[in-house]
Amino acid sequence: MTRPRIAVAGFQHETNTFAPLPTRYHDFETGGGWPALTRGADIFEVFHGLNIPLGGFVDAATDWDLVPILWCNAEPGGYVSQDAFDRIAAMICQGIVDAGPLDGIYLDLHGAMVTENFEDGEGELLRRLRAVVGPDLPIAVSLDLHGNLTREFVDLASVLAIYRTYPHVDMAATGARAKTLLEQLLNRGQPFAKAFRQLDYLIPLQDQSTMREPGRRLYGLLPGMEGNGVASIDLAFGFPPADIRHCGTTIVAFGEDQAVTDRAADEMLRVLQESENAFHNPLIPANAAVRQAIEMAASASKPIVLADPQDNPGAGAIGDTTGLLKALVGEGAQKACLGMLWDPDSAAKAHETGTGGEFDASIGGRIPQPGCSAFEVRVRVEALSDGKFLCTGPMYGGSHADLGLMAVLLILDGTSEVRVVVGSQRAQNADQAIFRHIGLDPTTQKIVAVKSAVHFLADYQPIAQEVLFTESPGANPCQLDLIPFKRLRPGVRLGPNGPAFTPAAD
């Protein structure tokens, strides 16, 4: 048998429709914490060995002839501009046309892309691809655990593989699993039966970690549900800060026949419905959380880690709000650090001032948001960096970050000892290298604050005495019943045991 000829491409974005910053073509070109837009054979060199789905697929498909097209990702943010989507989608479609005869396609997508014109960005991409290759060519897709999936998207794909960990330490493994499923599909010679189910309540991001319950138990069930005619069953917890009709948790299953596939999906849906009461992870107001951290730190042997999930750039927030920073300073926290706060101006001023110099800073608050403002303080520059470093944690390890000019600033006002790491490119703090590369060892601190929702747990929970989730203003709203949704499907509940969404009367 000849070696299958498979085109590979990737186009990822997690869209927070409440975020004030739109996502432009340039954001996909540069990448930031992710690899920059990569085309052609360079894909093999850039992604080899990385914990990225495309890397996992390529490394697993050594027995196939791969045709690399394009891969890109932009930091989560607001709506993807239609120009950016159209340009990148056109490059992928044209690359598929230019590739010539193919036995299949693999796509590394996210599942929660929203463009200015399309609520289901991935579905629109697949619609355009199907217009090029027809309805029958096998298309395997890997997706993020936070995908907001639609039935139309599932109908257009041939088979899906979804991350089963949050933090996403299994991204490469999911790409490899997509390769296995595509191989099964090619050997089968006919489409899989499909099942698609939607849960009737939304799950907040900070409740979704698979390192904690009930996520650990729920995702742990999936491998045991496969076999006996079920090729694959997956669960996407969904991405709540997206005001679209099909926001929320979904189950997808693929199998040998419709009956067995439906039974597997129905069983997983039943388990999710019975688990509603198990989701509970309240946020602690920032000042109260800092006071609690100070008290814990007095007798702790390891740092107390504070998460700032509502200003998590990894969920589309800006990463420049100062609520938690002000609480650390105002409550007199000692040996505390916060990172990373997006502030190109302060980073540039620090480089101009030089190590050891002082200046009056206006930290953060670059983008107007309710309840958010800059922090006017005197600072001392303690360390500088060009923002280029190698990630070392379980999720991003091996990836090269480029976050532009960075600095460590010691807050001089008040009686606290608080250091803040500022940078020039938005990125969530999911890797200790953000601190370590600039000379700040988080294990020597009493309190470590990170702008992240859950991904930080992979690298920070092992060094933490305790982890607290704080409530401070930001563009990633985590209290779902307070979000001004307008477009959700009627009846879906805003959080576990939350109120049902009712569209406003016209």
DATA-V689704 format. One record per pair of residues at least 6 apart in sequence whose C-alpha atoms are under 6 Angstrom apart, sorted by the first residue. I is the first residue (numbers start at 1). GAP is how many residues later the second one is. D is the distance in Angstrom with one decimal. If there is no record, write none. Layout:
i=(I I)
gap=(GAP GAP)
d=(D D)
This chain:
i=(3 4 4 5 5 5 5 6 6 6 6 6 6 7 7 7 7 8 8 8 8 8 9 9 9 9 10 10 10 10 11 11 11 11 12 12 12 13 13 13 14 14 14 15 15 15 15 15 15 15 16 16 16 16 16 17 17 17 19 19 19 19 21 22 22 23 23 23 23 24 24 25 27 28 28 28 29 29 30 31 31 32 32 33 37 37 38 38 39 39 40 40 47 48 51 51 52 52 53 53 53 53 54 54 55 56 56 56 56 57 57 57 60 69 76 76 76 77 79 79 79 80 81 81 82 82 93 104 104 104 105 106 106 106 107 108 108 109 110 110 111 111 111 112 112 113 114 114 123 138 139 139 140 140 140 140 141 142 142 142 143 144 144 145 145 145 145 146 146 146 146 147 147 148 148 148 161 163 165 166 166 167 167 169 192 192 192 193 193 193 193 194 194 195 195 195 196 196 197 197 198 198 199 200 201 201 201 201 202 202 202 203 204 206 207 208 209 210 226 229 229 230 231 231 232 232 233 233 234 234 235 235 236 236 237 238 238 243 243 244 244 245 245 245 253 253 254 255 276 283 283 283 284 284 285 285 286 286 286 286 287 297 302 302 303 303 303 303 303 304 304 304 304 305 305 305 305 306 306 306 306 307 307 307 307 307 308 308 308 309 309 310 310 310 311 311 311 311 311 312 312 312 312 312 313 313 313 314 317 317 319 319 320 320 320 320 321 321 321 323 329 332 332 333 334 334 335 335 335 336 336 336 336 336 337 337 337 337 338 338 338 339 339 339 340 340 341 342 342 342 342 343 343 343 343 344 344 347 347 347 347 347 355 355 355 356 356 357 357 358 358 359 359 360 360 361 361 361 362 362 362 363 363 364 365 365 378 379 379 379 379 380 380 381 382 382 383 383 384 384 385 386 386 387 387 387 387 387 388 388 389 389 390 390 391 391 391 391 393 393 403 403 404 404 405 405 406 406 407 407 408 408 409 409 410 410 411 428 428 429 429 429 430 430 431 480 480 481 490 490 491 491 492 492 493 493 493)
gap=(61 60 99 60 61 97 98 60 61 96 97 98 99 59 60 61 98 60 61 97 98 99 60 61 62 98 61 97 98 99 60 61 62 98 61 97 98 60 61 100 62 98 99 61 62 63 64 97 98 99 61 62 225 226 300 61 62 225 58 59 298 456 57 56 57 55 56 57 58 57 60 59 47 44 45 46 7 8 6 42 43 370 371 368 34 35 32 33 30 31 28 29 8 7 120 121 119 120 118 119 121 122 54 121 117 116 117 119 120 118 119 122 116 26 238 239 240 239 35 36 37 35 34 35 33 34 36 33 34 35 34 33 34 35 34 33 34 34 33 34 32 36 37 35 36 8 6 7 30 20 18 19 18 19 20 42 19 18 19 20 19 18 19 17 18 91 92 90 91 92 93 89 91 90 99 100 17 11 45 43 44 288 291 226 62 63 64 61 62 64 65 59 60 57 58 67 55 56 53 54 51 52 50 292 291 292 294 295 46 292 293 292 274 247 74 7 6 6 6 26 27 25 23 24 21 22 19 20 17 18 15 16 13 14 12 10 11 242 244 243 244 242 243 244 8 12 7 6 220 186 187 188 186 187 185 186 38 184 185 186 40 149 162 163 142 143 144 161 162 143 160 161 162 142 143 144 162 143 161 162 163 142 143 145 162 163 143 144 162 143 144 164 166 167 6 8 163 164 165 7 116 139 140 141 6 114 115 114 158 159 22 23 21 22 44 45 43 44 51 149 87 83 84 83 82 83 82 110 111 82 109 110 111 112 81 82 83 111 82 111 112 81 82 111 81 82 81 80 81 82 84 21 79 80 81 79 80 58 59 60 75 76 26 27 28 25 26 23 24 21 22 19 20 17 18 15 16 17 12 13 14 11 12 10 8 9 34 30 31 32 33 29 30 28 26 27 24 25 22 23 21 18 19 15 16 17 18 19 13 14 11 12 9 10 6 7 8 42 38 66 21 22 20 21 18 19 16 17 14 15 12 13 10 11 8 9 7 23 24 21 22 23 25 26 28 14 15 13 11 12 9 10 8 9 6 7 8)
d=(5.3 5.3 5.8 4.8 5.9 5.3 5.3 5.0 6.0 5.9 5.8 4.9 5.3 5.7 4.4 5.9 4.8 5.1 6.0 5.9 4.8 5.9 5.3 5.0 5.4 5.1 4.2 5.3 4.2 5.7 5.7 5.1 6.0 5.4 4.7 5.0 5.0 6.0 5.9 5.2 4.9 5.0 5.2 5.8 5.5 5.5 5.9 6.0 5.1 5.6 5.5 5.1 5.3 5.3 5.2 5.3 5.9 5.0 6.0 4.7 5.9 5.4 5.2 4.3 5.2 5.7 5.9 4.6 6.0 5.6 5.8 4.4 5.3 5.7 5.3 4.6 5.5 4.8 4.7 6.0 5.4 5.5 5.9 4.7 5.8 4.4 5.7 5.3 5.8 4.3 5.0 5.2 4.6 5.3 5.5 4.6 5.1 4.8 4.9 4.3 6.0 4.1 5.9 5.8 6.0 3.9 5.8 4.7 4.9 4.4 4.5 5.8 5.6 5.7 5.6 5.6 4.2 3.7 5.8 5.2 5.9 4.5 5.9 5.7 5.9 5.5 5.9 5.8 4.8 5.8 4.7 5.8 4.9 5.8 4.8 6.0 5.2 5.4 4.8 4.9 5.8 3.9 5.7 4.6 5.1 4.9 5.8 5.2 4.5 5.5 5.6 5.1 5.8 4.9 5.9 5.8 4.9 5.7 4.7 5.7 4.7 5.7 5.5 5.8 5.0 4.6 5.9 5.7 5.5 4.1 4.8 5.9 4.9 4.9 5.1 5.7 5.4 5.8 5.5 5.0 5.2 4.3 6.0 4.7 5.7 5.4 5.9 5.5 5.2 5.3 5.1 5.7 4.7 5.6 5.1 5.5 5.7 4.8 5.5 5.1 6.0 4.5 5.4 4.9 5.3 4.3 5.7 5.9 5.3 5.6 4.7 5.3 5.9 5.9 5.7 5.9 5.8 4.1 5.8 5.5 5.2 4.3 5.5 4.8 5.6 5.2 5.8 4.1 5.8 5.4 6.0 4.6 5.5 5.3 4.4 4.6 4.7 5.6 5.6 5.2 5.4 5.3 4.1 4.9 6.0 6.0 5.9 5.2 5.5 5.3 5.2 5.2 4.7 5.4 5.6 4.5 5.7 5.2 5.4 5.7 5.1 5.8 5.6 4.9 5.9 4.6 5.2 5.1 5.6 4.8 5.7 5.5 5.1 5.9 4.8 5.7 4.8 4.5 5.9 5.0 5.9 5.8 5.1 6.0 4.9 5.9 4.9 5.9 5.6 5.1 4.0 4.7 4.4 5.4 5.0 5.2 4.4 6.0 5.9 5.9 6.0 5.0 4.5 6.0 5.3 5.6 5.0 5.2 4.6 5.3 5.6 5.4 5.3 4.9 4.7 5.6 5.8 5.6 5.9 5.6 5.4 5.7 4.1 5.1 5.5 4.6 5.4 5.2 5.4 4.8 5.8 5.9 4.5 5.8 5.5 4.6 5.6 5.2 4.8 4.5 5.8 5.9 4.8 5.3 5.3 5.6 4.8 5.7 5.2 5.9 5.6 5.6 5.7 5.7 5.8 5.9 4.1 5.9 5.3 5.6 5.9 5.9 5.0 5.5 5.8 5.2 5.8 5.7 5.6 5.5 4.3 5.8 5.7 5.8 4.4 5.8 5.4 5.9 5.7 5.4 4.6 5.3 4.9 4.9 4.7 4.2 5.4 5.8 5.4 4.7 5.3 5.6 5.1 4.9 5.4 5.9 5.6 5.1 5.9 4.5 5.0 5.7 4.6 5.3 4.6 4.7 5.4 5.5 5.5 4.5 5.8 5.4 5.9 4.7 4.8 5.7 5.5 5.6 5.3 5.4 5.8 4.6 4.9 5.9 5.9 5.6 5.5 4.3 5.6 5.5 5.7 4.6 5.5 5.3 6.0 4.4 5.7 5.7 5.4 5.7 5.6 5.7 5.4 4.0 5.9 5.4 5.9 5.2 5.6 5.5 4.9 5.1 5.4 5.6 5.3 4.1 5.8)
